[in-house]
Amino acid sequence: MGKTGQRIGSIIFVLIALLIFAYVDPDMSAETILVFIGSIAIIVSLGILLQRRSIKSKGEHANATVIRTRRKRVGGGTGGGVTYVPVVKFDVNGRTHETESNVGHMRPRYEDGATVRIIYSRKDAKQIIILNDGPTAAIITGIFLFLGVIMLGIALYRHLS
């Protein structure tokens, strides 16, 4: 799992803990819960945006070879699904790196052996962005940001009413 996936997993854990706490402490107001969840959603979206911007502005370009597509289960229970994540390898200063994109797709996007253009982080070559990989990351970031703003707006409206 990439660092973004770990962060999202941590956020989900915090949200579940908050919901359990709200169940145990019924005096917690709906506004407090909305502010907390909305703030987390905004922080996650800004974190993803800043990480991608940093890699794009400070990273190095390279060609990478898709060596396989990993099938990953997302969600859980009956509401879960499958996403396909390209695994790539590339060389930096004579050292071969193998990593997977942190953006998955509903169907495999690349054939094994395909060459893709990437930007990798100078600090951690496992953090990559596949160029021309579609709008998935932007859509996810936008959804988190939109939901966070909506939740904060609802909390403010309820507080002022």
C-alpha positions as CSV (number, residue, x, y, z in Angstrom):
1,M,0.0,0.0,0.0
2,G,1.4,3.4,-0.9
3,K,1.8,6.3,1.5
4,T,-1.5,7.9,0.3
5,G,-3.3,4.7,0.9
6,Q,-1.9,4.4,4.4
7,R,-3.0,8.0,5.1
8,I,-6.5,7.3,3.9
9,G,-6.6,4.2,6.0
10,S,-5.5,6.2,9.0
11,I,-8.2,8.8,8.3
12,I,-10.8,6.1,8.0
13,F,-9.7,4.6,11.3
14,V,-10.0,8.1,13.0
15,L,-13.5,8.5,11.5
16,I,-14.6,5.1,12.8
17,A,-13.2,6.0,16.2
18,L,-15.1,9.3,16.2
19,L,-18.3,7.6,15.3
20,I,-17.8,5.0,18.1
21,F,-17.1,7.9,20.5
22,A,-20.2,9.7,19.3
23,Y,-22.2,6.6,19.9
24,V,-20.8,6.2,23.4
25,D,-21.1,10.0,24.2
26,P,-24.5,11.0,22.8
27,D,-24.0,14.6,24.1
28,M,-21.5,15.2,21.2
29,S,-23.3,17.5,18.9
30,A,-23.8,16.9,15.2
31,E,-22.0,20.2,14.5
32,T,-18.9,18.9,16.3
33,I,-18.9,15.7,14.3
34,L,-19.4,17.5,11.0
35,V,-16.6,20.0,11.8
36,F,-14.3,17.1,12.7
37,I,-15.1,15.0,9.6
38,G,-15.1,18.0,7.3
39,S,-11.8,19.2,8.6
40,I,-10.3,15.7,8.1
41,A,-11.6,15.5,4.5
42,I,-10.1,18.9,3.7
43,I,-6.8,18.0,5.3
44,V,-6.6,14.8,3.3
45,S,-7.4,16.5,0.1
46,L,-4.8,19.3,0.7
47,G,-2.3,16.6,1.7
48,I,-2.8,14.7,-1.6
49,L,-2.7,17.9,-3.6
50,L,0.5,19.2,-1.9
51,Q,2.3,15.8,-2.2
52,R,1.5,15.6,-5.9
53,R,2.5,19.2,-6.5
54,S,5.8,18.6,-4.7
55,I,6.6,15.6,-6.7
56,K,5.7,17.4,-10.0
57,S,7.7,20.5,-9.2
58,K,10.8,18.9,-7.5
59,G,10.8,15.4,-9.0
60,E,12.7,13.9,-11.8
61,H,11.3,12.6,-15.1
62,A,12.0,9.1,-16.2
63,N,10.7,6.3,-18.4
64,A,9.3,3.3,-16.6
65,T,8.2,-0.1,-17.7
66,V,4.9,-1.6,-16.6
67,I,5.8,-5.0,-15.2
68,R,2.4,-6.1,-14.1
69,T,-1.0,-4.8,-13.0
70,R,-1.9,-5.5,-9.4
71,R,-5.6,-6.2,-8.6
72,K,-6.5,-4.6,-5.3
73,R,-9.7,-5.0,-3.3
74,V,-11.1,-1.7,-2.1
75,G,-13.8,-1.1,0.4
76,G,-15.2,-4.0,2.3
77,G,-18.1,-6.3,2.6
78,T,-20.7,-6.2,-0.2
79,G,-19.9,-2.5,-1.0
80,G,-16.3,-3.2,-1.9
81,G,-14.9,-3.4,-5.4
82,V,-11.7,-3.9,-7.3
83,T,-9.1,-1.5,-8.6
84,Y,-6.2,-2.2,-10.9
85,V,-2.9,-0.5,-10.1
86,P,0.1,-0.5,-12.5
87,V,3.4,-1.7,-11.0
88,V,6.4,-0.2,-12.7
89,K,10.2,-0.4,-12.7
90,F,12.7,2.2,-13.7
91,D,16.4,2.9,-13.2
92,V,17.9,5.8,-11.4
93,N,21.7,6.2,-11.3
94,G,22.2,2.5,-12.1
95,R,19.8,1.3,-9.4
96,T,16.5,-0.3,-10.4
97,H,13.4,0.7,-8.5
98,E,10.0,-1.1,-8.5
99,T,6.9,0.6,-7.2
100,E,3.2,0.9,-7.9
101,S,1.2,3.9,-8.7
102,N,-1.0,5.3,-5.9
103,V,-3.8,5.7,-8.4
104,G,-5.9,2.7,-9.5
105,H,-8.4,2.3,-12.3
106,M,-11.6,0.3,-12.8
107,R,-9.9,-1.7,-15.6
108,P,-6.3,-2.5,-16.3
109,R,-5.0,0.6,-18.0
110,Y,-1.6,-0.6,-19.3
111,E,-0.3,-3.7,-21.0
112,D,2.6,-5.5,-19.3
113,G,5.8,-4.2,-21.0
114,A,4.4,-0.8,-21.8
115,T,6.6,2.2,-21.4
116,V,5.2,5.1,-19.4
117,R,6.6,8.4,-18.5
118,I,6.8,9.1,-14.8
119,I,7.9,11.7,-12.3
120,Y,9.5,10.3,-9.2
121,S,10.4,12.0,-5.9
122,R,14.1,12.7,-5.4
123,K,13.7,11.9,-1.7
124,D,11.8,8.6,-2.2
125,A,11.9,7.1,-5.6
126,K,8.9,4.9,-4.6
127,Q,6.7,8.0,-4.8
128,I,5.7,8.4,-8.4
129,I,3.2,10.0,-10.7
130,I,2.5,8.4,-14.0
131,L,2.1,11.2,-16.5
132,N,-1.1,11.2,-18.6
133,D,-2.6,8.7,-16.2
134,G,-6.1,10.3,-16.3
135,P,-8.0,12.5,-13.9
136,T,-8.5,9.9,-11.1
137,A,-6.3,11.6,-8.5
138,A,-7.8,15.0,-9.2
139,I,-11.3,13.6,-8.9
140,I,-10.5,11.9,-5.6
141,T,-8.9,15.1,-4.3
142,G,-11.8,17.2,-5.5
143,I,-14.4,14.8,-3.8
144,F,-12.6,15.0,-0.5
145,L,-12.3,18.8,-0.7
146,F,-16.0,19.2,-1.8
147,L,-17.3,16.9,1.0
148,G,-15.2,18.7,3.6
149,V,-16.4,22.1,2.6
150,I,-20.0,20.9,2.5
151,M,-19.8,19.4,5.9
152,L,-18.2,22.6,7.4
153,G,-21.0,24.6,5.7
154,I,-23.7,22.4,7.1
155,A,-22.1,22.7,10.6
156,L,-21.9,26.5,10.3
157,Y,-25.5,26.7,9.1
158,R,-26.8,24.5,11.9
159,H,-24.7,26.5,14.4
160,L,-26.1,29.8,13.2
161,S,-29.7,28.6,13.0
